[in-house]
Amino acid sequence: MDFRKKFSYAANSLVIIISVLVIILLINIFGGRHFFRLDFTQNNMYSISDGTKNILGNLDDKVMIKAYFSGTLPPQLKDYPKITEDILNEYKKESKGKLNYRFLDPEKKSEYAEEAREIGIQETSVGIVKANERSLQNVFLGLGIFYRDKQEIITNINLSNLEYDLTSAIKNATKTRNKIIGFVKGHGILEIRDSANQPGAYFQFGELLNQNYEVRLIDLKDQDLKEIDTLIVAGPKENFGDEELFKIDQFLVKGGSAIFIIDEFGLDANLQPIDVSTDLNRIYESFGVKVKNGYIADQNNTYANFPTASGQVFIPYPYWVQTLNSFMSKENPVTANLDGIIFPWVNSLEISKKDNVKVEKLVESSSSSTFIESDINLDPNFANNLIKNLKKEDAKSHPIAALFKVNYNSIFTEPPTIKDDSGTGENSSNLPVLNENKKIDLEFIKSGQKQANIAVLSSSYALMDYFLMQFNQNAAFFLNLVDFITIDSALIDIRSKGVDTRAIQNISNDKKNLIKAIGVLGMPILISAFGIFRFWRRKQKKKVKATY
């Protein structure tokens, strides 16, 4: 009998093992022929986004992708070919046969190496450790994207940004023309590039924009805005005058898109606030938004570096506001997947309702912030004491960035009159020709022809290289904003995947003490309660046994 039981148990176990192996084998065979992926990450980090699917599904001609990967890769790059192939498989499936790819090993055929170099993909040096010695290995790790007679390249693959880089390249290769971003210069605005073509304070932003747009520096005195799709005015500190305001005004009347990044206060060399307000406020105040004089100080902030007599100190700085996802628009793709954008020395927006103006607040400070309008002291110790002693009734959130959809009406009643400086000759009496006033010779439209998309926000500092390079969520926010206003949201959800900052919300001291008390006393109380419960249960069992 025992033998039969043992034999039956062994036979059943063998059947189960064989069944499991067969199932695993079938899954592998099916998976090899039919690609699929289960992705349980919060932002679907390992699945292609709807924006990518939409672009691939609307391809009107064949796209060929050539992956130039060296056959011998160091250990840290061994997974790159397989992961890249998985993603390309998904792209191929979503393109309905319009996209194909090939893997080429430049180590096997020298013509592949020459082909890669010819299109701009160069070898990259990677550090390796072998036999306890460090050395460099040159490898190819790039993609070429070919569409009709156009091509784009990804020179050195970064897996964390691969979908964004690849979809951007496909979009650039297949689009009919680049959208044009006009970046206004002069008026104290910091430069993307200076007059000597050297990098300026906004250089990184310009480089990022150049990946998907044509960027033009605009001198409003000499250039018109006829070809501009989106106009950016970032941190002006000097007045514009009627002629330049008129050009911006008429651009908006015709439905042009614009981003105004405004500082009502600037900073001098001693970290003291100075008034830098300009007449540009005539434009944005006409559709119901005012940038207030003063600074937001927030308990949710980031660290800043300050020089002291004893050296550099790295301390929390309430005037460098770190915005929380809970205080950003969840519906708008610009901010839906972002967290922890840093706005240094930021003013507050005051938004009033206007007829035929749709307003969407994109970003606000936390409910543990305050707005300081008088007796402003930017010293970090003063600011930290102020926030520490902030009364609950004085704390509330303040708008930082907002979107406006508006049929913009001109602030002018007619083209403005300007001084004509061209009269420098002489008349028939050999007397100097006096300069005369004349009206600007430009088309004038009073009422908005179509809806304009306009963003207004404070803190041009947030756009500077220092902050874009230190806080990647800042770059994502501004690029998302440009995409949303200029084209569509196809690339926004892809870009936001790679931004993994999770800002920690500050809590009151009472809550902190409560959490500490729970941490210290909670476990001993639970163990004691469990012990008491066990003791009680044993007594109950003894009573039951004694009874029966």
C-alpha positions as CSV (number, residue, x, y, z in Angstrom):
1,M,0.0,0.0,0.0
2,D,2.8,2.4,0.9
3,F,4.6,1.5,-2.3
4,R,1.5,2.4,-4.3
5,K,1.1,5.7,-2.5
6,K,4.8,6.6,-3.1
7,F,4.5,5.6,-6.8
8,S,1.3,7.6,-7.3
9,Y,2.9,10.6,-5.6
10,A,6.0,10.4,-7.7
11,A,4.0,9.9,-10.9
12,N,1.8,13.0,-10.1
13,S,4.9,15.1,-9.3
14,L,6.5,14.0,-12.6
15,V,3.4,15.0,-14.5
16,I,3.3,18.4,-12.8
17,I,7.0,19.0,-13.5
18,I,6.6,18.0,-17.2
19,S,3.5,20.1,-17.6
20,V,5.2,23.2,-16.1
21,L,8.2,22.7,-18.5
22,V,5.9,22.3,-21.5
23,I,4.0,25.5,-20.5
24,I,7.2,27.4,-20.1
25,L,8.4,26.1,-23.5
26,L,5.2,27.1,-25.2
27,I,5.3,30.6,-23.6
28,N,8.9,31.1,-24.9
29,I,7.9,29.9,-28.4
30,F,4.8,32.2,-28.4
31,G,6.8,35.1,-26.9
32,G,9.5,34.8,-29.6
33,R,6.9,35.1,-32.4
34,H,4.5,37.5,-30.8
35,F,6.0,40.4,-28.8
36,F,4.2,41.6,-25.7
37,R,5.3,43.2,-22.4
38,L,3.7,43.6,-19.0
39,D,4.7,46.9,-17.4
40,F,3.7,47.6,-13.8
41,T,5.8,50.7,-13.2
42,Q,4.0,53.9,-12.2
43,N,4.7,55.8,-15.5
44,N,4.9,52.8,-17.8
45,M,8.7,53.3,-18.0
46,Y,9.2,50.2,-20.1
47,S,6.2,50.6,-22.5
48,I,6.0,53.0,-25.5
49,S,3.6,55.9,-24.9
50,D,0.4,56.8,-26.7
51,G,2.3,59.7,-28.3
52,T,4.8,57.4,-29.9
53,K,2.0,55.0,-31.1
54,N,0.2,57.9,-32.7
55,I,3.3,59.1,-34.6
56,L,4.1,55.5,-35.7
57,G,0.5,54.8,-36.7
58,N,0.4,57.9,-39.0
59,L,3.7,57.3,-40.9
60,D,3.0,57.9,-44.6
61,D,6.1,56.1,-45.9
62,K,8.8,53.6,-45.0
63,V,11.2,54.3,-42.2
64,M,14.4,52.3,-41.9
65,I,16.4,52.2,-38.7
66,K,20.0,50.9,-38.7
67,A,21.4,50.0,-35.3
68,Y,25.2,50.2,-35.4
69,F,26.2,48.1,-32.4
70,S,29.7,46.6,-31.8
71,G,29.5,42.8,-31.4
72,T,31.9,42.9,-28.5
73,L,30.5,45.1,-25.7
74,P,31.8,45.6,-22.2
75,P,29.7,43.9,-19.4
76,Q,27.8,47.1,-18.4
77,L,26.5,47.4,-22.0
78,K,25.7,43.8,-22.7
79,D,22.0,44.3,-22.4
80,Y,21.8,47.3,-24.7
81,P,21.3,45.3,-28.0
82,K,18.5,43.1,-26.6
83,I,16.7,46.0,-24.9
84,T,17.0,48.2,-28.0
85,E,15.7,45.3,-30.1
86,D,12.7,44.9,-27.8
87,I,11.8,48.5,-28.2
88,L,12.3,48.4,-32.0
89,N,10.0,45.4,-32.1
90,E,7.3,47.4,-30.5
91,Y,7.9,50.3,-32.9
92,K,7.6,47.9,-35.8
93,K,4.4,46.5,-34.6
94,E,2.8,49.9,-34.0
95,S,3.9,51.2,-37.4
96,K,1.8,48.6,-39.2
97,G,4.8,47.5,-41.3
98,K,6.0,51.0,-42.2
99,L,9.1,50.8,-39.9
100,N,11.8,48.2,-40.2
101,Y,15.2,47.9,-38.6
102,R,18.6,46.1,-39.0
103,F,21.4,45.5,-36.6
104,L,24.9,46.0,-38.2
105,D,28.1,45.1,-36.5
106,P,30.9,47.4,-37.5
107,E,33.5,45.0,-36.0
108,K,32.5,42.3,-38.6
109,K,32.5,44.5,-41.7
110,S,34.5,47.6,-42.1
111,E,32.0,49.0,-44.5
112,Y,29.5,49.2,-41.7
113,A,31.9,51.3,-39.6
114,E,32.5,53.6,-42.6
115,E,28.8,53.9,-43.2
116,A,28.2,54.8,-39.5
117,R,31.0,57.5,-39.5
118,E,29.7,58.9,-42.8
119,I,26.3,59.7,-41.3
120,G,27.8,61.1,-38.1
121,I,27.9,58.2,-35.7
122,Q,31.4,57.9,-34.1
123,E,32.9,55.3,-31.8
124,T,32.6,56.1,-28.1
125,S,35.1,55.2,-25.5
126,V,33.9,53.1,-22.6
127,G,35.8,52.3,-19.4
128,I,36.4,48.6,-18.7
129,V,38.1,46.6,-15.9
130,K,40.0,43.5,-17.0
131,A,42.5,41.5,-15.0
132,N,42.4,44.2,-12.3
133,E,43.4,46.8,-14.9
134,R,41.4,49.7,-16.1
135,S,41.3,50.5,-19.8
136,L,39.2,52.0,-22.6
137,Q,37.3,50.2,-25.3
138,N,36.0,51.9,-28.4
139,V,32.5,50.8,-29.4
140,F,29.7,51.7,-31.7
141,L,26.4,52.3,-30.0
142,G,24.2,54.4,-32.3
143,L,21.1,54.5,-34.5
144,G,20.5,55.9,-37.9
145,I,17.0,56.8,-38.9
146,F,16.3,57.0,-42.6
147,Y,13.1,58.4,-44.3
148,R,13.1,59.1,-48.0
149,D,16.1,61.4,-48.6
150,K,16.3,62.6,-44.9
151,Q,18.2,61.1,-42.0
152,E,18.6,61.6,-38.3
153,I,21.0,60.0,-35.9
154,I,21.3,59.0,-32.2
155,T,25.1,59.0,-31.7
156,N,25.3,57.3,-28.3
157,I,22.3,55.5,-26.9
158,N,21.0,56.3,-23.5
159,L,18.4,53.6,-22.5
160,S,16.6,55.9,-20.0
161,N,15.8,58.4,-22.8
162,L,15.7,56.0,-25.8
163,E,12.0,56.3,-26.5
164,Y,12.1,60.1,-26.4
165,D,15.3,60.3,-28.5
166,L,14.0,57.7,-31.1
167,T,10.5,59.2,-31.4
168,S,12.0,62.7,-31.7
169,A,14.3,61.5,-34.5
170,I,11.5,59.9,-36.4
171,K,9.3,63.0,-35.9
172,N,12.1,65.2,-37.1
173,A,12.8,63.0,-40.1
174,T,9.2,62.8,-41.3
175,K,7.9,66.3,-40.7
176,T,7.5,68.7,-43.5
177,R,9.1,71.7,-41.8
178,N,10.5,72.7,-38.4
179,K,8.3,74.9,-36.3
180,I,10.1,78.2,-35.6
181,I,10.7,79.5,-32.0
182,G,11.4,83.2,-31.7
183,F,13.5,84.1,-28.7
184,V,13.4,87.8,-28.1
185,K,16.8,89.4,-27.3
186,G,17.8,92.8,-25.9
187,H,15.9,94.6,-23.1
188,G,18.2,93.1,-20.5
189,I,17.2,89.6,-21.5
190,L,19.9,87.0,-20.9
191,E,21.3,85.4,-24.0
192,I,21.2,81.9,-25.6
193,R,24.3,83.1,-27.3
194,D,26.0,86.5,-26.9
195,S,27.2,88.8,-29.7
196,A,30.4,86.8,-30.1
197,N,28.3,83.6,-30.5
198,Q,29.5,82.3,-27.1
199,P,27.2,80.4,-24.8
200,G,25.0,82.6,-22.7
201,A,22.9,82.0,-19.5
202,Y,20.1,80.3,-21.5
203,F,22.5,78.3,-23.7
204,Q,21.3,74.8,-22.5
205,F,17.6,75.8,-23.1
206,G,18.5,76.9,-26.6
207,E,20.4,73.6,-27.3
208,L,17.4,71.6,-26.1
209,L,15.0,73.6,-28.3
210,N,17.2,73.1,-31.3
211,Q,16.6,69.3,-31.2
212,N,13.0,69.8,-32.4
213,Y,12.7,73.4,-33.5
214,E,14.4,76.1,-35.5
215,V,15.3,78.8,-33.0
216,R,15.7,82.4,-34.1
217,L,16.9,85.3,-31.9
218,I,14.5,88.2,-32.5
219,D,15.4,91.8,-32.4
220,L,11.9,93.4,-32.4
221,K,13.3,96.7,-33.7
222,D,14.5,95.2,-37.0
223,Q,12.6,91.9,-37.4
224,D,9.0,91.0,-38.0
225,L,7.2,87.9,-36.6
226,K,5.5,86.6,-39.7
227,E,7.3,83.2,-39.7
228,I,7.4,82.7,-36.0
229,D,5.2,80.0,-34.5
230,T,5.9,80.7,-30.8
231,L,7.4,83.8,-29.3
232,I,9.4,83.5,-26.0
233,V,10.1,86.6,-23.9
234,A,12.2,85.4,-20.9
235,G,13.1,87.9,-18.1
236,P,13.0,91.3,-19.7
237,K,14.4,94.1,-17.5
238,E,14.0,97.2,-19.8
239,N,11.0,98.7,-21.5
240,F,10.1,97.8,-25.1
241,G,8.4,101.0,-26.4
242,D,5.3,101.2,-28.6
243,E,6.9,99.9,-31.9
244,E,8.1,96.6,-30.4
245,L,5.0,96.2,-28.2
246,F,2.9,96.7,-31.3
247,K,4.7,93.8,-33.1
248,I,4.0,91.5,-30.2
249,D,0.4,92.8,-29.9
250,Q,-0.4,92.1,-33.6
251,F,1.3,88.7,-33.4
252,L,-1.1,87.7,-30.6
253,V,-4.1,89.3,-32.4
254,K,-3.4,86.9,-35.3
255,G,-3.4,83.9,-33.0
256,G,0.3,83.5,-32.4
257,S,1.5,81.5,-29.4
258,A,3.7,83.1,-26.7
259,I,5.5,82.4,-23.5
260,F,6.1,85.3,-21.1
261,I,8.5,84.6,-18.3
262,I,8.4,87.6,-16.1
263,D,10.4,88.9,-13.1
264,E,8.9,92.0,-11.4
265,F,12.0,92.0,-9.2
266,G,15.6,91.2,-10.1
267,L,18.6,90.7,-7.9
268,D,21.7,92.8,-7.6
269,A,25.2,91.5,-6.8
270,N,24.5,91.6,-3.0
271,L,21.3,89.5,-3.3
272,Q,19.1,92.5,-2.9
273,P,15.8,92.9,-4.8
274,I,15.6,95.6,-7.5
275,D,12.6,96.6,-9.5
276,V,12.8,95.4,-13.1
277,S,9.2,95.8,-14.2
278,T,8.6,96.7,-17.8
279,D,5.9,98.0,-20.1
280,L,5.3,94.4,-21.4
281,N,2.7,94.2,-18.6
282,R,0.4,96.2,-20.9
283,I,0.1,93.1,-23.0
284,Y,-0.5,90.4,-20.4
285,E,-2.6,92.4,-18.0
286,S,-5.1,93.0,-20.8
287,F,-6.2,89.4,-20.6
288,G,-6.3,89.2,-16.9
289,V,-3.0,88.4,-15.3
290,K,-0.7,90.5,-13.2
291,V,2.8,89.5,-11.9
292,K,2.9,90.8,-8.3
293,N,5.9,92.6,-6.7
294,G,7.3,90.4,-4.1
295,Y,8.6,86.8,-3.5
296,I,7.1,83.5,-2.6
297,A,8.7,81.7,0.4
298,D,7.8,78.1,0.8
299,Q,8.3,75.4,3.4
300,N,8.7,73.0,0.4
301,N,12.0,74.2,-1.0
302,T,15.5,73.0,-2.1
303,Y,19.0,73.5,-0.8
304,A,21.2,76.4,-2.0
305,N,24.9,77.1,-1.6
306,F,25.9,80.4,0.1
307,P,29.4,81.8,0.8
308,T,30.2,82.6,4.5
309,A,33.3,83.8,6.4
310,S,34.0,80.1,7.3
311,G,33.3,78.8,3.8
312,Q,30.4,77.6,1.7
313,V,27.2,76.4,3.4
314,F,24.5,74.3,1.9
315,I,21.2,74.9,3.5
316,P,17.4,74.9,2.8
317,Y,16.4,78.1,1.0
318,P,12.7,79.0,1.1
319,Y,13.0,81.4,-1.8
320,W,13.9,78.5,-4.0
321,V,10.4,77.0,-4.2
322,Q,10.1,73.3,-5.0
323,T,6.7,72.7,-6.4
324,L,4.8,69.5,-5.5
325,N,2.8,67.4,-7.9
326,S,-0.3,67.8,-5.8
327,F,-0.1,71.6,-6.6
328,M,0.2,71.1,-10.4
329,S,-2.4,70.5,-13.0
330,K,-3.2,66.8,-13.3
331,E,-5.2,67.3,-16.5
332,N,-2.6,69.1,-18.5
333,P,0.2,66.9,-20.0
334,V,2.7,69.7,-19.4
335,T,2.7,69.0,-15.6
336,A,0.7,65.7,-15.2
337,N,3.8,63.5,-14.7
338,L,6.2,66.1,-13.2
339,D,7.2,66.8,-9.6
340,G,9.7,69.0,-7.9
341,I,10.2,71.8,-10.4
342,I,12.4,74.5,-8.9
343,F,11.4,78.2,-9.1
344,P,14.1,80.4,-7.6
345,W,13.1,83.9,-6.4
346,V,9.6,83.5,-7.9
347,N,6.9,86.2,-7.9
348,S,3.2,85.3,-7.6
349,L,0.5,85.7,-10.4
350,E,-2.7,87.5,-9.7
351,I,-5.4,86.2,-12.1
352,S,-8.7,87.9,-12.7
353,K,-11.6,86.7,-14.7
354,K,-12.1,88.1,-18.2
355,D,-14.8,87.4,-20.7
356,N,-13.8,84.9,-23.5
357,V,-10.5,84.0,-21.7
358,K,-10.0,80.4,-20.6
359,V,-7.5,80.1,-17.8
360,E,-5.7,77.0,-16.5
361,K,-3.4,77.2,-13.5
362,L,-0.4,74.9,-14.2
363,V,1.8,75.4,-11.1
364,E,1.2,76.8,-7.6
365,S,3.3,76.9,-4.5
366,S,2.3,74.6,-1.6
367,S,-0.3,75.5,1.0
368,S,2.7,76.0,3.4
369,S,3.9,79.1,1.6
370,T,3.6,82.8,2.0
371,F,4.0,85.9,-0.3
372,I,6.3,88.7,1.0
373,E,5.6,92.1,-0.6
374,S,7.4,94.5,1.9
375,D,10.5,94.5,4.0
376,I,11.9,91.7,1.8
377,N,15.0,90.1,3.2
378,L,16.6,87.4,1.0
379,D,19.1,86.2,3.7
380,P,18.7,82.4,4.0
381,N,18.7,82.5,7.9
382,F,16.0,85.2,7.9
383,A,14.0,83.2,5.4
384,N,14.2,80.0,7.3
385,N,13.2,81.7,10.6
386,L,10.2,83.3,8.8
387,I,9.0,80.0,7.4
388,K,9.6,78.2,10.7
389,N,7.4,80.7,12.5
390,L,4.8,81.0,9.7
391,K,1.3,81.0,11.2
392,K,-1.2,78.6,9.7
393,E,-3.7,81.4,8.9
394,D,-1.0,83.2,6.9
395,A,0.0,80.2,4.7
396,K,-1.6,79.4,1.4
397,S,-0.7,78.4,-2.2
398,H,0.1,81.1,-4.8
399,P,-0.1,80.7,-8.6
400,I,3.3,80.5,-10.4
401,A,2.4,79.5,-14.0
402,A,-0.8,79.6,-16.0
403,L,-2.1,79.0,-19.5
404,F,-4.5,81.4,-21.3
405,K,-6.6,80.6,-24.3
406,V,-7.8,84.0,-25.6
407,N,-9.1,85.8,-28.6
408,Y,-6.6,88.6,-28.0
409,N,-7.8,92.2,-28.7
410,S,-5.2,94.8,-29.5
411,I,-4.2,97.2,-26.7
412,F,-3.8,99.9,-29.4
413,T,-6.5,101.9,-31.1
414,E,-4.3,102.6,-34.2
415,P,-0.7,101.9,-35.2
416,P,1.5,103.9,-32.8
417,T,3.4,106.9,-33.9
418,I,7.2,106.8,-33.8
419,K,10.0,109.2,-34.4
420,D,11.5,109.0,-37.9
421,D,15.2,109.0,-37.6
422,S,15.8,108.7,-41.3
423,G,15.8,112.5,-42.0
424,T,19.5,113.4,-42.1
425,G,19.8,115.0,-45.5
426,E,19.4,118.7,-46.6
427,N,16.5,120.5,-48.4
428,S,16.8,122.9,-51.3
429,S,17.7,125.7,-48.9
430,N,20.6,123.6,-47.6
431,L,18.9,123.4,-44.2
432,P,18.9,120.2,-42.2
433,V,15.7,118.1,-42.6
434,L,14.1,117.7,-39.2
435,N,13.1,114.3,-38.0
436,E,9.3,113.9,-38.1
437,N,6.9,111.5,-36.3
438,K,5.2,108.9,-38.5
439,K,2.9,106.0,-38.0
440,I,4.3,102.5,-38.1
441,D,3.8,101.1,-41.6
442,L,2.3,97.7,-40.5
443,E,-1.0,96.1,-40.9
444,F,-3.3,96.9,-37.9
445,I,-6.0,94.5,-36.7
446,K,-8.0,95.4,-33.6
447,S,-9.9,92.2,-32.8
448,G,-8.5,88.8,-32.4
449,Q,-8.8,86.7,-35.5
450,K,-8.3,83.3,-33.8
451,Q,-7.5,81.9,-30.4
452,A,-4.0,82.5,-29.1
453,N,-2.3,80.2,-26.7
454,I,-0.3,82.2,-24.1
455,A,1.7,81.0,-21.0
456,V,2.6,83.5,-18.3
457,L,4.9,82.5,-15.5
458,S,7.4,84.0,-13.1
459,S,11.1,83.3,-12.4
460,S,13.3,83.5,-15.5
461,Y,16.0,82.1,-13.1
462,A,14.4,78.7,-13.4
463,L,15.4,78.7,-17.1
464,M,19.1,79.4,-16.6
465,D,21.8,76.8,-17.3
466,Y,22.6,76.3,-13.6
467,F,19.0,75.2,-12.8
468,L,18.3,73.3,-16.0
469,M,21.5,71.2,-15.5
470,Q,21.0,70.6,-11.8
471,F,17.3,69.9,-11.9
472,N,16.2,67.9,-14.9
473,Q,12.5,68.4,-14.1
474,N,13.0,72.1,-14.9
475,A,14.1,71.3,-18.4
476,A,11.2,68.8,-18.9
477,F,8.7,71.5,-17.7
478,F,9.9,74.2,-20.1
479,L,10.2,71.9,-23.1
480,N,6.7,70.4,-22.3
481,L,5.4,73.9,-22.2
482,V,6.9,74.8,-25.6
483,D,5.6,71.6,-27.1
484,F,2.1,72.0,-25.8
485,I,1.8,75.6,-27.0
486,T,3.6,75.1,-30.3
487,I,2.7,71.7,-31.7
488,D,1.0,69.0,-29.7
489,S,1.5,66.8,-26.6
490,A,2.9,63.8,-28.5
491,L,6.4,64.1,-27.0
492,I,5.4,65.4,-23.6
493,D,4.3,62.1,-21.9
494,I,7.5,60.4,-23.3
495,R,9.8,63.1,-21.9
496,S,8.1,63.1,-18.5
497,K,8.8,59.4,-18.0
498,G,12.5,60.0,-17.5
499,V,11.9,62.6,-14.7
500,D,12.0,60.6,-11.5
501,T,12.3,63.4,-8.9
502,R,9.8,62.9,-6.1
503,A,9.6,66.0,-3.9
504,I,9.0,65.3,-0.2
505,Q,6.3,67.4,1.3
506,N,7.3,69.2,4.5
507,I,5.1,68.5,7.5
508,S,4.5,70.3,10.8
509,N,6.6,69.7,13.9
510,D,3.5,68.2,15.6
511,K,3.2,65.6,12.9
512,K,6.9,64.9,12.9
513,N,6.8,64.3,16.7
514,L,3.7,62.0,16.3
515,I,5.5,59.9,13.6
516,K,8.6,59.7,15.8
517,A,6.5,58.6,18.8
518,I,4.8,55.9,16.7
519,G,8.2,54.7,15.4
520,V,9.7,54.5,18.9
521,L,6.7,53.2,20.9
522,G,4.7,51.5,18.2
523,M,6.7,48.3,18.0
524,P,7.0,47.7,21.7
525,I,3.2,48.2,22.1
526,L,2.5,45.8,19.3
527,I,4.8,43.1,20.8
528,S,3.3,43.6,24.3
529,A,-0.2,43.4,22.9
530,F,0.6,40.2,21.0
531,G,2.1,38.7,24.2
532,I,-1.0,39.6,26.2
533,F,-3.2,38.1,23.5
534,R,-1.1,34.8,23.5
535,F,-1.3,34.7,27.3
536,W,-5.0,35.1,27.2
537,R,-5.5,32.5,24.5
538,R,-3.5,29.9,26.5
539,K,-5.6,30.6,29.6
540,Q,-8.7,30.1,27.6
541,K,-7.5,26.8,26.3
542,K,-6.6,25.6,29.8
543,K,-10.1,26.5,31.0
544,V,-11.6,24.5,28.1
545,K,-9.5,21.5,28.9
546,A,-10.3,21.7,32.6
547,T,-14.0,21.9,31.8
548,Y,-14.0,18.8,29.5
